[in-house]
Amino acid sequence: MRVDGTWFRTIWLKDESTVQIIDQRHLPHDFVVEDIRSVEEMCMAIKDMHLRGAGLIGCAAAYGMYLACLRSLPCTKAEAKEHLAICAQRLLATRPTAVNLRVGVERVQAVLDKLLGGSEVDREALQLAAREEAKKVTDEDASFCERIGEAGAKILEEIHRKKAKLAEPVNVLTHCNAGWLAFADWGSALSPVYVAHNRGLPIHVWVDETRPRNQGASLTAWELAKHGVPHTVIADNAGGHLMRRGLVDVVITGADRVTRQGDACNKIGTYLKALAAKDNEIPFYVALPSSTIDWQMKDGAEIPIEQRGDEEVKYAEGLGEDGKRRKVLLTPAASPAGNWAFDVTPARLLTGLITERGLADSSEEGLRKLFPEVKLA
Ligand SMILES: CSC[C@@H](O)[C@@H](O)C(=O)COP(=O)(O)O
């Protein structure tokens, strides 16, 4: 997507030894590009959320495995295998919830394993193969998201057709950031919004601020503003009220992991929005690329839910009136805080899943129909 006229993805290769990312901790106030030169730096970037969002975490993990093949790769086969296994474990340990992380690591590992089957370690061949696979993971993420946009835009167009006054915008509510910043490009939940907006459909987005890290207020609002999509940031608790007032036509969120029966794990607070949408008979869609489906898992209750530090809840960060960054304490200093980063919305509360292959029922049958080639062990 474009930032002030320049086309960006969220992750790319600057040169053969440097991966570059947009350091999202500085948004919306500063646009900062960060160099990542080692697997350790990539682990830190994922863990400390310089980058975030399920799809992008998957791409970053794949590039992390590429970085593991550079300078530090040992020359003997046994040592190289051990080194890559350790790097994979390090990457896998950075964040537990988004399944794309595992997919990104495993895809590059599978390519490397094949090359390590021979008698010698051909470092150049390994590096080239890892780089190509990481690029493939990233390109695929972008193109899947673009297709999610096409599929989701049809839903928005249909809603618009049914509106009494055609000049009225379609009001979409979204939670957290599942836009292009959460993927290589386009996004999942926001991709239909971009596609529909680009086609001239009047559209307006209610942006949940998404405490405690405020990905909605800082990232989703920034993206939409850069693309010229009308939007309004709202307090997380406002959605139910807006739904009761008829001000929300559809809810679309992303997901960090969807089980094969269609339970969707997403940023904390999503479940409450789904309950409110159900009560108000408002369609609630989850948009996701197939890399976010965990076919090995059936019940959403099994999904590991990341718990983060209490300082994210206790403090808020932003610009002071003097234009300088500030971090301020919101709670009594001694009050403990809990910080569950995700929740699971059961499949029964979802209207459907928007994927790169189109709309699926949020059920095992629905997902299998769309992905018949998936064989379970
Ligand atoms: C595409 S990721 C799904 C999002 O809606 C959301 O849960 C998210 O942004 C991920 O969380 P984050 O903690 O920011 O990595």
The ligand as an SDF file (V2000), in Angstrom:
LIG
                    3D

 15 14  0  0  0  0  0  0  0  0999 V2000
   -4.1990  -10.2550   11.3450 C   0  0  0  0  0  0  0  0  0  0  0  0
   -3.8640  -10.4550   12.9740 S   0  0  0  0  0  0  0  0  0  0  0  0
   -5.4150  -10.3350   13.6490 C   0  0  0  0  0  0  0  0  0  0  0  0
   -5.6620   -9.0130   14.3020 C   0  0  0  0  0  0  0  0  0  0  0  0
   -6.9860   -8.7180   14.3260 O   0  0  0  0  0  0  0  0  0  0  0  0
   -5.1440   -8.9360   15.7030 C   0  0  0  0  0  0  0  0  0  0  0  0
   -5.5270   -9.8890   16.5670 O   0  0  0  0  0  0  0  0  0  0  0  0
   -3.7440   -8.5800   15.6460 C   0  0  0  0  0  0  0  0  0  0  0  0
   -3.4360   -7.5430   15.1480 O   0  0  0  0  0  0  0  0  0  0  0  0
   -2.7210   -9.4550   16.1600 C   0  0  0  0  0  0  0  0  0  0  0  0
   -2.3690   -9.0220   17.3570 O   0  0  0  0  0  0  0  0  0  0  0  0
   -0.9780   -8.3650   17.6680 P   0  0  0  0  0  0  0  0  0  0  0  0
   -0.9190   -8.6250   19.1360 O   0  0  0  0  0  0  0  0  0  0  0  0
   -1.0670   -6.9340   17.3060 O   0  0  0  0  0  0  0  0  0  0  0  0
    0.0550   -9.1280   16.8910 O   0  0  0  0  0  0  0  0  0  0  0  0
  1  2  1  0
  2  3  1  0
  3  4  1  0
  4  5  1  0
  4  6  1  0
  6  7  1  0
  6  8  1  0
  8  9  2  0
  8 10  1  0
 10 11  1  0
 11 12  1  0
 12 13  2  0
 12 14  1  0
 12 15  1  0
M  END
$$$$
